Amino acid sequence: MNKFERQSRYPAAATSVPEEIAAELPALPPQMQAIEDAPSIAPQAPLTRAEVRTIIMSLLLTMFLAALDQTIVATALPTIGREFQDVANLSWVITAYLLASTAVAPVFGTLSDIYGRRAMIITSLTLFIAGSVVCALAPSMPVLILARGLQGLGGGGIMPVVQTVISDVVSPRERGQYQAYFSSVWMVAGLLGPVIGGFFADHLHWSMIFWINLPLAIGALALLLPNMARIPVYHRMRKVDWAGGLLLMGSAVVFMLVLTWGGHKLAWLSPTLLAMIGTAVALALVFVWHARRAAEPFLPLSLIGGTVVPYGLLTSGCALGAMIGLTVYLPLYYEVVYHLSASEAGLGLIPLAAISTLGAAVAGRTMARVKHYKRVAIFGTLVATVAAAVMTLTTPSLWMLLLLLSVFGIGLGTPFPICVVSLQNAVPRSQIGTITGGMNFFRAMMCSFTVAAFGAILLTVLGADVSLAEGASGSVSGIAEAEMIHAFRFVFGAATAMLGCAAVCMILMEERPLAGPAARPEAIEMAE
């Protein structure tokens, strides 16, 4: 008898379990795994070139949908205010969307790691569609504001889930160039949004800016869902830490309200605003306390440590914050210093917003071909820092400023794809959605902080309410050109400091090897 044969002469069905083991069996928790969550015995066949192209195109359309809705409403706001005869609450049409989308970004990222990408992309797009329909049919301003919040819940989930799906489809090394495509889509949507919104408001009806979301969302789902079954599955079913998620969202919402109201509706040292700051800090501390004790925390604190994640978060946050901050306030500078009209000032933002995608494209393509992929982002952020320093120390002509902004934009775009891929490459497969949602959350918070900080700088130096002056030629005429130049030296100086911080963080971030081929044929073909 060998050791693999049964040692007992009695049949297995007649063999009883020892009493001490039988007594412990009822106390053991049942551990079951659904069949769809079990790992596959055979490795899944790789996606074909056509399947990758279809998935990427559907993700591009989904991203365009979310990006378009952040800017398309702006030019229609005056028309909406006149129809509802409510101008006082008009800013909440924008604020409600931003608050909701920022708060739920880490939620959708984490839930995609638990329930899967398919469930979360369907959920986010369904919420977005429902919010768009209610917005279009809104009979009053309060209903429109609530509907925009519902729309923001869906829009805030689209970005992290889409970026997570990309990580499931392509390897880290080739992922950078795809991130560059999404940066281009974001730029195009940002430029087209105000134009389309203004056209609908002037020639059709403002509700069309919401109705247009339906065919786009349905088209994205029709392209994406048939191929979702082919995407590799990396999520892991586990208990959802709803308490941690609510604490994080609560802290984020209160902090965003502080940044939105501070210096405008409420003085920075007012008792109400100080109480709100204390509430945000208290909720954040309770979240940290809870995360340290929870068995499966909503956002594991260990995930945002190490030699990659914190530096990547700071780099992308500082870079994007500087770009958004300048985008908000540069039109004011153009109108006062160079005497441009509002439309001409909008065109003056193209070197900053559009050309940054060129830097992202260069960095993304470089990642697929070189070993030391960080160098292009280090060089880019240093170049952007120098360009910002020149704008701080000099008063260039309009064309020279546009040239400096172009150089600034190219350098500014280089860290974006590298940070996204590096963060996803530094965490386990089952937590890519969590870190992607956390990254989008941190970026949004940094953008809000930068806009508030730049506004506070201008308020302090000018002693005027720049939020009212922005885009209104009658208000800006009272500000002297020399005063505006002096005030923007501090704004450009703050942007210089942020880009310098981004460059230092990029240098300190560990450059881990990226998995995947040096170049993928279908990726090169798509780029061409």
C-alpha positions in Angstrom: 0.0 0.0 0.0 1.4 3.3 -1.0 0.9 6.6 0.8 -1.7 7.8 -1.6 -4.1 5.0 -1.0 -6.8 5.0 1.7 -5.4 3.8 5.0 -8.8 2.7 6.4 -10.7 -0.4 5.3 -14.0 1.2 6.0 -15.8 3.2 3.2 -15.6 6.9 3.3 -19.4 7.4 3.8 -19.3 5.3 6.9 -16.4 7.2 8.5 -17.3 9.7 11.2 -15.6 13.0 12.1 -13.9 13.0 15.5 -16.1 14.6 18.2 -13.7 17.5 18.9 -13.7 18.6 15.2 -17.5 18.0 14.8 -18.1 20.4 17.8 -16.1 23.2 16.2 -17.8 22.9 12.7 -21.0 24.9 13.5 -19.0 27.8 14.9 -16.9 28.2 11.7 -18.2 31.1 9.5 -19.3 30.0 6.0 -16.8 31.0 3.4 -18.3 30.9 -0.1 -17.3 32.4 -3.3 -19.5 33.0 -6.2 -18.6 31.2 -9.4 -18.2 34.4 -11.4 -15.7 35.6 -8.8 -13.6 32.5 -8.8 -10.3 32.6 -10.7 -10.3 31.1 -14.2 -8.6 27.7 -14.5 -7.3 28.6 -17.9 -5.7 32.0 -18.7 -8.0 34.3 -20.7 -7.1 34.8 -24.3 -5.6 38.2 -25.1 -7.8 40.8 -26.6 -7.6 41.2 -30.3 -6.6 44.5 -31.9 -10.2 45.2 -33.0 -11.5 44.5 -29.4 -8.9 46.9 -27.9 -9.8 49.5 -30.5 -13.5 49.2 -29.8 -13.1 49.3 -26.0 -10.8 52.4 -26.2 -13.2 54.2 -28.5 -16.1 53.6 -26.2 -14.0 54.8 -23.2 -13.0 57.9 -25.2 -16.7 58.6 -25.8 -17.6 58.1 -22.2 -14.8 60.4 -21.1 -15.9 63.0 -23.6 -19.3 62.9 -22.1 -18.1 63.6 -18.6 -15.7 66.3 -19.6 -18.2 68.1 -21.9 -20.7 68.4 -19.1 -18.2 70.3 -16.8 -18.0 73.3 -19.3 -21.1 73.1 -21.5 -23.4 74.6 -18.8 -21.3 77.7 -18.1 -22.3 79.8 -21.2 -26.0 78.9 -20.7 -26.2 80.0 -17.1 -27.5 83.6 -17.9 -30.3 82.1 -20.0 -31.2 79.6 -17.3 -31.2 82.4 -14.7 -33.5 84.6 -16.8 -36.0 81.7 -17.4 -36.3 80.8 -13.8 -35.9 84.4 -12.6 -33.4 83.3 -10.0 -29.8 84.6 -10.4 -28.9 84.4 -6.7 -28.7 80.6 -6.7 -27.2 80.3 -10.3 -23.7 79.4 -9.1 -25.1 76.3 -7.4 -25.8 74.8 -10.8 -22.0 74.4 -11.2 -21.2 73.9 -7.5 -23.7 71.0 -7.0 -22.1 69.1 -9.8 -18.5 69.7 -8.6 -19.4 68.8 -5.0 -21.0 65.5 -5.9 -18.5 64.5 -8.5 -15.5 65.2 -6.2 -17.0 63.4 -3.2 -17.9 60.2 -5.1 -14.6 59.7 -7.1 -12.9 57.5 -4.5 -16.2 55.7 -3.8 -16.6 54.5 -7.4 -12.9 53.6 -7.6 -13.2 51.4 -4.5 -16.5 49.9 -5.5 -15.1 48.9 -8.9 -12.4 46.9 -7.0 -15.2 45.1 -5.1 -18.1 44.7 -7.5 -16.2 45.0 -10.9 -15.8 47.6 -13.6 -19.0 46.6 -15.6 -21.3 47.2 -12.6 -19.8 50.5 -11.8 -19.6 51.9 -15.4 -23.3 51.0 -15.8 -24.2 52.6 -12.5 -22.3 55.8 -13.1 -23.7 56.2 -16.7 -27.2 55.4 -15.4 -27.0 58.1 -12.7 -25.6 60.5 -15.3 -28.4 59.8 -17.7 -31.1 60.1 -15.0 -29.6 63.4 -13.8 -29.5 64.7 -17.3 -33.1 63.9 -18.0 -34.3 65.5 -14.7 -32.1 68.6 -15.5 -33.7 69.0 -18.9 -37.2 68.7 -17.5 -36.5 70.8 -14.3 -39.4 73.2 -13.6 -37.5 75.3 -11.1 -34.1 76.3 -10.0 -34.1 74.1 -6.8 -35.0 71.0 -8.9 -32.3 71.8 -11.4 -29.7 72.1 -8.7 -30.7 68.8 -7.1 -30.6 67.2 -10.5 -27.1 68.6 -11.2 -26.0 66.9 -7.9 -27.5 63.6 -9.2 -25.7 64.1 -12.5 -22.5 64.8 -10.6 -22.8 61.5 -8.8 -22.6 59.7 -12.1 -20.0 62.0 -13.7 -17.7 61.6 -10.7 -17.7 57.9 -11.2 -17.0 57.9 -14.9 -13.4 59.2 -14.7 -11.9 56.7 -12.2 -13.8 53.7 -13.6 -12.7 54.6 -17.2 -9.0 54.9 -16.1 -9.3 51.6 -14.2 -10.7 49.8 -17.3 -7.7 51.0 -19.3 -5.4 49.4 -16.7 -7.3 46.1 -17.2 -7.0 46.2 -21.0 -3.4 47.3 -21.7 -0.1 46.8 -19.8 1.5 49.6 -17.7 4.2 50.3 -20.3 1.8 50.9 -23.2 -0.8 52.6 -21.0 0.8 56.0 -21.0 0.0 56.7 -24.7 -3.6 55.8 -24.2 -3.7 58.2 -21.3 -2.5 60.9 -23.7 -5.5 60.2 -25.9 -7.8 60.8 -23.0 -6.0 64.0 -22.2 -6.7 65.1 -25.7 -10.4 64.2 -25.4 -10.6 66.2 -22.2 -9.0 69.2 -23.9 -11.4 69.0 -26.9 -14.4 68.8 -24.7 -13.2 71.7 -22.6 -12.9 73.9 -25.7 -16.1 72.7 -27.4 -18.3 72.8 -24.2 -18.8 76.6 -23.9 -19.3 76.9 -27.7 -21.9 74.2 -27.9 -23.6 75.4 -24.7 -23.8 79.0 -26.0 -25.2 77.8 -29.4 -27.9 75.8 -27.7 -28.9 78.6 -25.4 -29.0 81.2 -28.1 -30.6 79.3 -31.0 -32.4 76.2 -29.5 -33.2 75.8 -25.8 -30.9 75.5 -22.8 -32.3 72.1 -22.0 -30.6 70.7 -25.1 -27.3 70.9 -23.2 -28.7 68.0 -21.1 -30.6 66.1 -23.8 -27.4 65.8 -25.8 -26.0 63.5 -23.1 -28.6 60.8 -23.8 -27.4 59.7 -27.3 -23.8 60.0 -26.2 -24.3 57.9 -23.1 -26.4 55.3 -24.9 -23.8 55.1 -27.7 -21.0 54.6 -25.2 -22.8 51.8 -23.4 -23.7 50.1 -26.8 -20.0 50.1 -27.7 -18.6 49.2 -24.3 -21.0 46.6 -22.8 -20.6 43.8 -25.5 -16.9 43.8 -24.9 -16.8 44.1 -21.1 -17.0 40.3 -20.8 -13.7 40.1 -22.6 -11.9 42.4 -20.2 -9.8 40.5 -17.5 -11.4 40.4 -14.1 -9.2 41.6 -11.1 -11.8 42.8 -8.6 -12.2 41.0 -5.3 -15.5 40.6 -3.4 -15.2 41.9 0.1 -17.3 43.8 2.7 -17.8 47.4 1.9 -16.7 49.9 4.5 -19.6 52.3 4.2 -18.7 54.2 7.4 -15.3 55.0 6.0 -16.7 56.1 2.7 -19.3 58.4 4.3 -16.7 60.0 6.5 -14.4 60.7 3.6 -17.3 62.1 1.5 -18.5 64.2 4.3 -15.1 65.7 4.9 -14.6 66.4 1.2 -18.0 68.1 0.8 -17.5 70.4 3.8 -14.0 71.3 2.7 -15.2 72.0 -0.9 -17.8 74.4 0.5 -15.2 76.2 2.5 -13.1 76.7 -0.6 -16.1 77.8 -2.6 -17.6 80.2 -0.1 -14.3 81.5 1.5 -13.5 85.1 0.7 -16.8 85.5 -1.3 -20.0 84.6 0.6 -18.2 84.3 3.9 -15.1 86.0 5.3 -12.2 83.6 5.9 -12.2 84.4 9.6 -15.9 84.3 10.1 -17.3 82.0 12.8 -19.3 80.1 10.3 -16.4 79.3 8.0 -14.1 78.5 10.9 -16.7 76.1 12.2 -16.9 74.5 8.8 -13.1 74.1 8.7 -13.2 72.5 12.1 -15.9 70.1 11.0 -14.0 69.1 7.9 -10.8 68.5 9.9 -12.7 66.5 12.6 -14.4 64.3 9.9 -11.0 63.7 8.3 -9.4 62.7 11.6 -12.3 60.3 12.4 -11.8 58.8 9.0 -8.1 58.2 9.7 -9.0 56.7 13.1 -11.6 54.4 11.5 -9.3 53.4 8.7 -6.6 52.3 11.2 -9.0 50.0 12.9 -11.2 48.6 10.2 -10.4 45.2 8.9 -11.2 46.2 5.3 -11.0 50.0 5.2 -12.6 52.0 2.5 -9.3 53.6 1.6 -6.3 51.7 3.1 -3.9 54.2 4.6 -1.0 51.9 3.6 -2.0 52.3 0.0 -1.1 56.0 0.0 2.3 55.5 1.5 5.5 54.2 0.1 7.9 55.7 -2.4 5.6 56.1 -5.4 2.0 56.9 -4.5 2.5 60.1 -2.3 4.9 61.6 -4.8 2.7 60.8 -7.7 -0.4 62.3 -6.0 1.5 65.5 -5.2 3.0 65.8 -8.7 -0.3 65.4 -10.5 -2.2 67.5 -8.0 0.2 70.5 -8.1 0.5 70.4 -11.9 -3.3 70.2 -12.6 -4.0 72.7 -9.8 -1.7 75.3 -11.4 -3.2 74.8 -14.8 -6.8 75.1 -13.6 -6.0 78.1 -11.3 -4.4 80.0 -14.2 -7.2 79.0 -16.6 -9.8 80.6 -14.2 -8.0 83.9 -13.7 -6.0 84.5 -16.8 -9.0 86.0 -18.7 -9.1 88.8 -16.1 -5.4 89.5 -16.7 -5.9 89.5 -20.5 -8.8 92.0 -20.3 -7.1 94.5 -18.0 -3.5 94.3 -19.1 -3.9 93.6 -22.9 -7.4 95.1 -23.3 -8.8 92.0 -24.9 -12.5 91.2 -25.2 -14.0 88.3 -23.3 -14.0 86.1 -26.4 -10.4 87.0 -27.3 -9.4 86.3 -23.7 -11.0 82.8 -24.0 -8.9 82.2 -27.2 -5.8 83.2 -25.2 -6.3 80.1 -23.0 -5.7 77.7 -25.9 -1.9 77.7 -25.4 -2.4 76.6 -21.8 -5.2 74.1 -22.2 -4.6 72.7 -25.7 -0.9 72.5 -25.9 -0.6 70.7 -22.6 -2.0 67.6 -24.3 1.1 67.7 -26.6 3.3 67.2 -23.6 1.1 64.4 -22.3 1.3 62.7 -25.7 5.1 62.9 -25.8 5.4 61.5 -22.3 2.9 58.7 -23.0 4.7 57.6 -26.2 8.0 57.8 -24.4 6.9 55.4 -21.7 6.4 52.7 -24.2 9.9 53.0 -25.6 12.4 53.9 -22.9 13.5 52.4 -19.6 13.8 55.6 -17.6 10.4 57.0 -18.4 10.5 59.5 -15.5 13.1 61.7 -17.2 10.7 63.3 -19.7 8.4 64.4 -16.9 11.3 65.7 -14.8 12.5 67.7 -17.7 9.0 68.9 -18.6 8.1 70.1 -15.0 11.5 71.9 -14.8 10.8 73.6 -18.1 7.4 74.6 -16.9 8.8 75.9 -13.7 11.3 78.1 -15.6 8.6 79.4 -17.9 6.4 80.3 -14.9 9.4 82.1 -13.3 9.9 84.2 -16.4 6.3 85.2 -16.3 6.7 86.1 -12.6 9.8 88.3 -13.1 8.9 90.0 -16.4 6.0 91.8 -18.1 6.1 90.2 -21.5 4.2 91.4 -24.6 1.0 89.5 -25.5 2.7 87.3 -28.1 5.6 86.6 -25.7 3.2 85.6 -23.0 1.4 83.3 -25.3 4.7 81.7 -26.2 5.7 81.3 -22.6 2.2 79.8 -21.8 2.8 77.3 -24.7 6.1 76.2 -23.3 4.6 76.1 -19.8 1.7 74.0 -21.2 3.9 71.5 -22.9 6.0 70.9 -19.8 2.9 70.9 -17.6 1.3 68.0 -19.6 4.3 65.6 -19.2 3.7 64.4 -15.7 0.0 63.5 -16.1 0.2 60.1 -17.9 3.3 59.1 -16.0 1.7 59.8 -12.6 -1.4 57.8 -13.5 0.5 54.8 -14.8 3.1 54.9 -12.0 0.3 54.9 -9.3 -1.5 52.0 -10.9 1.7 50.1 -11.4 2.6 50.5 -7.7 -0.5 48.8 -6.2 -1.9 45.3 -6.4 -4.3 44.5 -9.2 -7.2 44.3 -6.9 -6.7 47.9 -5.7 -6.1 49.8 -8.9 -9.6 51.2 -8.9 -9.2 52.4 -5.3 -5.9 54.3 -6.0 -7.3 55.7 -9.3 -10.4 57.0 -7.5 -8.2 58.4 -4.8 -6.0 60.2 -7.4 -9.0 61.8 -9.0 -10.3 62.9 -5.6 -6.9 64.4 -4.6 -6.6 66.2 -8.0 -10.1 67.7 -7.6 -9.3 68.9 -4.1 -6.0 70.5 -5.2 -7.8 72.3 -8.1 -10.4 73.7 -5.7 -7.7 74.7 -3.3 -5.6 76.4 -6.0 -8.5 78.4 -7.4 -9.4 79.6 -3.9 -5.7 80.4 -3.2 -5.2 82.3 -6.4 -8.5 84.2 -5.8 -7.3 85.0 -2.2 -4.0 86.4 -3.6 -5.8 88.7 -6.0 -8.3 89.8 -3.4 -5.5 90.6 -1.0 -3.3 92.5 -3.4 -6.1 94.3 -5.4 -8.5 94.8 -2.6 -11.4 94.1 -5.0 -13.9 91.3 -5.6 -12.3 89.6 -8.5 -15.0 87.0 -8.7 -17.4 89.8 -9.8 -14.8 91.3 -12.1 -14.1 88.1 -13.9 -15.4 88.3 -17.5 -17.3 91.6 -16.8 -15.7 94.5 -18.7 -17.6 97.1 -16.7 -16.1 95.8 -13.5 -12.5 95.3 -14.6 -12.3 98.9 -15.9 -11.8 100.2 -12.4 -8.6 98.1 -11.9 -5.4 99.8 -13.0 -3.2 97.9 -15.4 -0.1 98.4 -13.1 -2.0 97.0 -10.2 -3.1 93.9 -12.1 0.4 93.3 -13.3 1.7 93.6 -9.7 -1.1 91.2 -8.4 -0.4 88.6 -11.0 3.3 88.5 -10.2 2.2 86.7 -7.0 -0.2 84.5 -8.9 2.5 83.5 -11.4 4.9 83.1 -8.4 2.5 80.7 -6.7 2.2 78.7 -10.0 6.1 78.6 -10.1 6.2 77.2 -6.6 3.6 74.5 -7.4 5.5 73.4 -10.5 8.8 73.4 -8.6 7.1 71.2 -6.0 5.9 68.9 -8.8 9.4 68.7 -10.2 10.9 67.8 -6.8 8.2 65.1 -6.2 8.8 63.6 -9.6 12.5 63.4 -8.9 11.9 61.7 -5.6 9.3 59.3 -6.9 10.6 55.7 -7.3 10.9 54.7 -10.9 9.6 51.1 -10.9 9.9 48.9 -14.0 6.8 48.8 -16.1 5.4 45.5 -17.2 4.5 45.0 -20.9 6.1 45.1 -24.3 8.3 48.1 -25.3 5.8 48.9 -28.0 2.5 47.4 -29.1 1.7 47.2 -32.8 -2.0 48.2 -32.4 -1.2 51.1 -30.1 1.3 52.5 -32.6 -1.2 52.0 -35.4 -3.9 53.8 -33.5 -1.6 56.7 -32.7 -0.8 57.0 -36.4 
